[in-house]
Amino acid sequence: MSRPSRRTILGAAPVGVLAGTAPLSTDTAPAVMVSTWDFGAAANAAGMAALATGDSALDMVEAGGRVTEADESNSSVGLGGLPDRDGRVTLDACVMTWAGDIGAVCALEDVVHAVSVARRVMERTPHTMLVGEGARTFAVDQGFETRNLLTPRAEAAWRDWLKTSEYAPRINSENTDWRARGMPGGAANHDTIGLLAIDAGGRMAGACTTSGMAFKMHGRVGDSPLIGAGLYVDDEVGGATATGVGEDVVRVAGAHAVVEAMRAGLDPASACRRVIERLARLRGPKVASSQVALLALDKQGRAGGFALQPGFTFAVTDSGGRTRIERAAALFETP
């Protein structure tokens, strides 16, 4: 029997017989930390180092996010992130804890560690989000160092883009560029790193951090700093995070929808699949060439993901400290 075409899948309602969900492993230790994409392995290592010193799940995800933010070779997060169409690097990030505490920053300039500023918003203000110049002023007042985030490599890419000023996100460029160049990340037009962790006390926290779409309109914000879209944690159930084209994640409140699907009894991979299928039904051919991926971790330590397109990977670290890279199943899986 031949596989249904992409046209058939997008025209079907509801979406039912699609790419299979990867089976859950029954012979591995429970996961305690997960991160999006191959470069999540380095982030997980930093998070596990924090866990080893008795730090909280919040400390774990912040430590992991800071590793990626400081990596100049990663073009989708922090220092070295590709700029907007005006040549300005703006960062978005959020954090969420087991107690429902949240903090976020949007369009933050000149400060490398947006994830830490988001945490400071949560801990030292009565607010949940600061944006733009207000976020920068707050960060400076809190003692964060400022620097030019536009690296020579990112500036060269921007000047090359100016020759045509065309915008076209490339699916899974986070991994393909890294594998081609031997560096984490790459010229990612639509990505973030999302992290979820469980500490020794069984508490869960999550974080997202990104420089957003390359060459975006100045002021554009995607899903990454939006609680319920790019990240959601419920300590009774588990957490979820999103990656890919943020506008599409926001349309279905991606991370929150995944957590609620897990609350209803689905395992993490199946919950992610349900939300991706919902997005495909909602948007039809408009997402045929886009990538959106979801990653989840439940309180039992089961991890899973699902994506629109093949190629989404995520790093899983178990309670024994072993890290593996898993490939998520996809709606438009190729034969």
KEGU-681725 format. One record per residue (C-alpha): residue number from 0; residue in one letter; x, z, y. Coordinates in Angstrom, 3 decimals. Layout:
BEGIN
NODE  num  residuo         u         w         v
NODE  NUM        A         X         Z         Y
...
END
This chain:
BEGIN
NODE  num  residuo         u         w         v
NODE    0        M     0.000     0.000     0.000
NODE    1        S     1.456    -0.963     3.387
NODE    2        R     1.847     1.551     6.204
NODE    3        P    -0.660     1.385     9.078
NODE    4        S     0.656    -0.333    12.177
NODE    5        R     1.265     1.470    15.446
NODE    6        R    -1.687    -0.425    16.909
NODE    7        T    -3.929     0.856    14.097
NODE    8        I    -2.741     4.442    14.558
NODE    9        L    -3.332     4.429    18.301
NODE   10        G    -6.787     2.924    17.854
NODE   11        A    -7.896     5.387    15.206
NODE   12        A   -10.032     8.420    16.028
NODE   13        P    -9.317    10.931    14.759
NODE   14        V    -5.718    10.377    13.748
NODE   15        G    -5.499    11.402    10.144
NODE   16        V    -3.177     9.604     7.758
NODE   17        L     0.047     9.491     9.748
NODE   18        A     3.660    10.453     9.314
NODE   19        G     4.009    13.333     6.896
NODE   20        T     4.922    16.829     7.992
NODE   21        A     8.261    18.004     6.641
NODE   22        P     7.682    20.630     3.917
NODE   23        L     8.602    24.208     4.669
NODE   24        S    11.605    25.509     2.789
NODE   25        T    10.926    28.482     0.540
NODE   26        D    14.521    29.265    -0.408
NODE   27        T    16.090    29.872     3.004
NODE   28        A    16.370    33.046     5.035
NODE   29        P    13.904    33.384     7.894
NODE   30        A    14.892    31.734    11.147
NODE   31        V    15.715    33.958    14.109
NODE   32        M    16.612    31.284    16.667
NODE   33        V    15.726    27.633    17.221
NODE   34        S    16.698    25.155    19.933
NODE   35        T    15.857    21.529    20.637
NODE   36        W    18.271    18.682    19.815
NODE   37        D    21.656    18.654    18.131
NODE   38        F    23.322    20.374    21.076
NODE   39        G    21.065    23.341    20.394
NODE   40        A    23.571    24.465    17.760
NODE   41        A    26.019    25.604    20.446
NODE   42        A    23.191    27.342    22.304
NODE   43        N    22.155    29.148    19.130
NODE   44        A    25.731    30.331    18.577
NODE   45        A    25.700    32.006    21.982
NODE   46        G    22.309    33.532    21.275
NODE   47        M    23.461    34.921    17.949
NODE   48        A    26.518    36.422    19.614
NODE   49        A    24.153    38.266    21.947
NODE   50        L    22.081    39.432    18.981
NODE   51        A    25.211    40.771    17.285
NODE   52        T    25.802    43.139    20.213
NODE   53        G    22.256    44.471    20.037
NODE   54        D    20.826    42.378    22.853
NODE   55        S    17.169    41.403    23.097
NODE   56        A    15.482    38.115    22.295
NODE   57        L    15.396    37.444    26.036
NODE   58        D    19.156    37.916    26.222
NODE   59        M    19.524    35.541    23.276
NODE   60        V    17.628    32.655    24.841
NODE   61        E    19.221    33.190    28.238
NODE   62        A    22.703    33.144    26.713
NODE   63        G    21.897    29.957    24.830
NODE   64        G    20.454    28.253    27.875
NODE   65        R    23.483    29.141    29.977
NODE   66        V    25.803    27.407    27.509
NODE   67        T    23.936    24.139    27.878
NODE   68        E    23.590    24.502    31.647
NODE   69        A    27.353    24.919    32.055
NODE   70        D    28.235    21.882    29.939
NODE   71        E    29.155    19.086    32.357
NODE   72        S    28.878    16.496    29.598
NODE   73        N    25.161    17.188    29.145
NODE   74        S    23.288    14.888    31.496
NODE   75        S    19.849    16.457    31.078
NODE   76        V    20.501    20.141    31.803
NODE   77        G    22.296    22.066    34.531
NODE   78        L    25.732    21.076    35.820
NODE   79        G    26.251    17.371    35.243
NODE   80        G    22.532    16.655    35.097
NODE   81        L    21.574    13.235    36.396
NODE   82        P    20.153    13.362    39.932
NODE   83        D    16.873    12.234    41.404
NODE   84        R    16.578     8.892    43.203
NODE   85        D    17.973    10.501    46.358
NODE   86        G    21.121    11.622    44.568
NODE   87        R    20.131    15.302    44.460
NODE   88        V    20.352    17.368    41.267
NODE   89        T    17.346    19.665    40.982
NODE   90        L    16.817    22.104    38.142
NODE   91        D    13.718    23.600    36.514
NODE   92        A    13.606    26.555    34.117
NODE   93        C    11.382    29.286    32.773
NODE   94        V    11.489    32.326    30.510
NODE   95        M     8.795    34.250    28.660
NODE   96        T     8.991    37.524    26.734
NODE   97        W     7.151    39.240    23.917
NODE   98        A     5.220    41.290    26.518
NODE   99        G     3.913    38.272    28.406
NODE  100        D     6.411    38.659    31.243
NODE  101        I     7.242    35.265    32.762
NODE  102        G     9.488    33.777    35.408
NODE  103        A    10.234    30.248    36.549
NODE  104        V    12.029    28.140    39.131
NODE  105        C    11.383    24.541    40.095
NODE  106        A    13.467    22.046    42.086
NODE  107        L    16.333    24.531    42.368
NODE  108        E    19.482    23.073    43.936
NODE  109        D    23.144    24.159    43.965
NODE  110        V    22.854    26.919    41.331
NODE  111        V    24.045    26.169    37.784
NODE  112        H    22.167    28.793    35.822
NODE  113        A    18.525    28.121    36.542
NODE  114        V    17.491    30.049    33.426
NODE  115        S    19.074    33.212    34.830
NODE  116        V    17.393    32.712    38.201
NODE  117        A    14.069    32.341    36.374
NODE  118        R    14.717    35.632    34.619
NODE  119        R    15.532    37.273    37.945
NODE  120        V    12.250    35.977    39.393
NODE  121        M    10.489    37.675    36.488
NODE  122        E    12.355    40.957    36.788
NODE  123        R    12.778    41.406    40.549
NODE  124        T     9.795    39.812    42.255
NODE  125        P     6.021    40.236    42.022
NODE  126        H     5.760    36.486    41.426
NODE  127        T     6.063    34.208    38.423
NODE  128        M     7.534    31.079    40.059
NODE  129        L     9.668    30.120    43.043
NODE  130        V    10.308    26.529    44.096
NODE  131        G    12.688    24.439    46.146
NODE  132        E    14.426    26.046    49.104
NODE  133        G    12.660    29.329    48.406
NODE  134        A    14.127    29.434    44.905
NODE  135        R    17.601    28.635    46.252
NODE  136        T    17.400    31.302    48.964
NODE  137        F    16.276    33.877    46.415
NODE  138        A    19.132    32.948    44.070
NODE  139        V    21.707    33.294    46.843
NODE  140        D    20.221    36.635    47.894
NODE  141        Q    20.540    37.768    44.290
NODE  142        G    24.245    36.955    44.239
NODE  143        F    24.256    33.655    42.364
NODE  144        E    27.123    31.360    43.295
NODE  145        T    26.392    27.944    44.748
NODE  146        R    28.188    24.685    44.089
NODE  147        N    27.622    20.963    44.104
NODE  148        L    25.903    20.121    40.821
NODE  149        L    26.466    16.373    41.145
NODE  150        T    29.503    15.592    39.004
NODE  151        P    31.524    12.385    39.473
NODE  152        R    30.131    10.972    36.233
NODE  153        A    26.541    11.692    37.247
NODE  154        E    27.118    10.284    40.721
NODE  155        A    28.559     7.093    39.226
NODE  156        A    25.493     6.736    37.000
NODE  157        W    23.220     7.212    40.006
NODE  158        R    25.065     4.617    42.081
NODE  159        D    24.854     2.194    39.196
NODE  160        W    21.110     2.867    38.943
NODE  161        L    20.705     2.123    42.650
NODE  162        K    21.656    -1.488    41.988
NODE  163        T    18.275    -2.050    40.325
NODE  164        S    16.371     1.204    40.978
NODE  165        E    14.533     0.686    37.700
NODE  166        Y    13.270     3.648    35.712
NODE  167        A    12.834     3.418    31.957
NODE  168        P    13.217     6.519    29.767
NODE  169        R    15.097     5.886    26.528
NODE  170        I    13.746     7.539    23.402
NODE  171        N    16.053    10.181    21.872
NODE  172        S    18.911     9.395    24.273
NODE  173        E    19.761    13.121    24.064
NODE  174        N    21.122    12.544    20.564
NODE  175        T    22.109     8.879    20.567
NODE  176        D    24.367     9.240    23.594
NODE  177        W    25.955    12.375    22.199
NODE  178        R    26.710    10.755    18.859
NODE  179        A    28.112     7.645    20.525
NODE  180        R    30.278     9.549    22.989
NODE  181        G    31.098    12.621    20.940
NODE  182        M    29.602    14.953    23.518
NODE  183        P    26.478    17.103    23.665
NODE  184        G    23.653    15.518    25.559
NODE  185        G    23.760    12.207    27.309
NODE  186        A    21.926    10.097    29.837
NODE  187        A    18.602    11.694    29.037
NODE  188        N    15.845    10.520    31.326
NODE  189        H    13.281    13.022    30.123
NODE  190        D    14.694    16.047    28.432
NODE  191        T    15.203    19.796    28.379
NODE  192        I    16.605    22.361    26.037
NODE  193        G    13.971    24.712    24.716
NODE  194        L    14.924    27.918    22.900
NODE  195        L    12.999    30.504    20.891
NODE  196        A    14.441    33.696    19.388
NODE  197        I    13.493    36.836    17.470
NODE  198        D    15.619    39.948    17.947
NODE  199        A    16.430    42.835    15.609
NODE  200        G    13.279    44.622    16.714
NODE  201        G    11.126    41.646    15.753
NODE  202        R    10.363    40.769    19.364
NODE  203        M    10.222    37.122    20.452
NODE  204        A    11.223    35.396    23.676
NODE  205        G    11.712    31.833    24.822
NODE  206        A    13.351    29.779    27.549
NODE  207        C    13.449    26.213    28.838
NODE  208        T    15.945    24.698    31.231
NODE  209        T    16.406    21.128    32.452
NODE  210        S    17.491    18.830    35.250
NODE  211        G    14.409    16.754    34.548
NODE  212        M    13.932    13.010    34.556
NODE  213        A    16.950    11.102    35.737
NODE  214        F    16.322     9.291    39.029
NODE  215        K    12.900    10.911    39.401
NODE  216        M    11.130    11.088    42.752
NODE  217        H    12.470    14.006    44.752
NODE  218        G    10.234    17.003    44.134
NODE  219        R     8.999    15.870    40.736
NODE  220        V     8.395    18.698    38.249
NODE  221        G     7.635    18.137    34.576
NODE  222        D     6.587    20.518    31.837
NODE  223        S     9.780    22.550    31.412
NODE  224        P     9.151    25.351    33.944
NODE  225        L     5.404    25.495    33.297
NODE  226        I     4.339    28.339    31.037
NODE  227        G     1.873    26.942    28.520
NODE  228        A     3.270    23.414    28.739
NODE  229        G     7.028    23.486    28.168
NODE  230        L     7.084    27.008    26.739
NODE  231        Y     4.753    29.653    25.373
NODE  232        V     5.333    32.879    23.447
NODE  233        D     2.771    35.183    21.868
NODE  234        D     4.331    38.094    20.025
NODE  235        E     1.378    38.317    17.647
NODE  236        V     1.836    34.738    16.463
NODE  237        G     5.041    33.008    17.531
NODE  238        G     6.340    30.641    20.156
NODE  239        A     6.642    26.960    20.937
NODE  240        T     8.586    24.701    23.260
NODE  241        A     8.438    21.045    24.187
NODE  242        T    10.796    18.195    24.973
NODE  243        G    10.409    14.582    26.008
NODE  244        V     8.228    13.085    28.740
NODE  245        G     6.977    16.144    30.570
NODE  246        E     3.943    14.515    32.131
NODE  247        D     2.514    13.932    28.661
NODE  248        V     3.294    17.470    27.502
NODE  249        V     1.390    18.874    30.488
NODE  250        R    -1.691    16.765    29.640
NODE  251        V    -2.242    18.724    26.430
NODE  252        A    -0.746    22.102    27.461
NODE  253        G     1.642    21.416    24.606
NODE  254        A     3.360    24.727    23.870
NODE  255        H     0.229    26.844    24.268
NODE  256        A    -1.765    24.462    22.090
NODE  257        V     0.833    24.778    19.330
NODE  258        V     0.738    28.584    19.445
NODE  259        E    -3.046    28.584    19.256
NODE  260        A    -2.907    26.232    16.269
NODE  261        M    -0.565    28.695    14.547
NODE  262        R    -2.979    31.509    15.411
NODE  263        A    -5.664    29.511    13.620
NODE  264        G    -3.527    29.498    10.469
NODE  265        L    -1.302    26.417    10.628
NODE  266        D     2.404    26.617     9.877
NODE  267        P     4.749    25.650    12.747
NODE  268        A     5.327    22.025    11.735
NODE  269        S     1.626    21.402    11.094
NODE  270        A     0.707    23.042    14.398
NODE  271        C     3.140    20.780    16.245
NODE  272        R     1.730    17.768    14.424
NODE  273        R    -1.836    18.645    15.392
NODE  274        V    -0.942    18.665    19.085
NODE  275        I     1.043    15.422    18.890
NODE  276        E    -1.935    13.772    17.189
NODE  277        R    -4.175    15.077    19.947
NODE  278        L    -1.861    13.521    22.561
NODE  279        A    -1.943    10.181    20.732
NODE  280        R    -5.741    10.190    20.633
NODE  281        L    -5.919    11.121    24.301
NODE  282        R    -3.444     8.567    25.644
NODE  283        G    -3.516     5.787    23.055
NODE  284        P    -1.180     2.854    23.806
NODE  285        K     0.224     4.652    26.861
NODE  286        V     2.418     6.796    24.589
NODE  287        A     3.344     4.050    22.126
NODE  288        S     6.850     3.816    23.565
NODE  289        S     7.293     7.405    24.753
NODE  290        Q     8.885    10.401    23.119
NODE  291        V     7.282    13.818    23.083
NODE  292        A     8.403    16.439    20.596
NODE  293        L     7.299    19.992    19.912
NODE  294        L     9.195    22.828    18.241
NODE  295        A     7.762    26.131    17.016
NODE  296        L     8.874    29.391    15.454
NODE  297        D     6.402    31.874    14.026
NODE  298        K     6.794    35.625    13.614
NODE  299        Q     7.557    35.197     9.906
NODE  300        G    10.653    33.195    10.783
NODE  301        R     9.261    29.800     9.822
NODE  302        A    10.417    26.962    12.058
NODE  303        G     9.072    23.445    12.374
NODE  304        G     8.691    20.515    14.702
NODE  305        F     6.923    17.199    15.059
NODE  306        A     7.347    14.232    17.407
NODE  307        L     5.752    11.008    18.532
NODE  308        Q     8.837     8.951    17.665
NODE  309        P    11.483     9.359    14.938
NODE  310        G    14.793    10.912    15.914
NODE  311        F    13.883    14.350    17.252
NODE  312        T    16.189    17.019    15.862
NODE  313        F    16.442    20.755    16.336
NODE  314        A    18.900    23.531    15.504
NODE  315        V    17.752    26.406    13.294
NODE  316        T    19.770    29.597    12.830
NODE  317        D    18.652    31.984    10.113
NODE  318        S    18.977    35.748     9.810
NODE  319        G    22.247    35.283     7.934
NODE  320        G    23.773    33.481    10.885
NODE  321        R    23.734    30.042     9.253
NODE  322        T    22.819    27.119    11.506
NODE  323        R    21.440    23.807    10.346
NODE  324        I    20.182    20.721    12.150
NODE  325        E    16.753    19.574    11.027
NODE  326        R    15.038    16.272    11.715
NODE  327        A    11.362    16.471    12.552
NODE  328        A     8.789    14.130    11.093
NODE  329        A     7.150    11.752    13.546
NODE  330        L     3.785    10.146    14.177
NODE  331        F     5.301     6.688    14.419
NODE  332        E     7.701     7.152    11.518
NODE  333        T     9.398     3.896    10.544
NODE  334        P     9.136     2.806     6.897
END
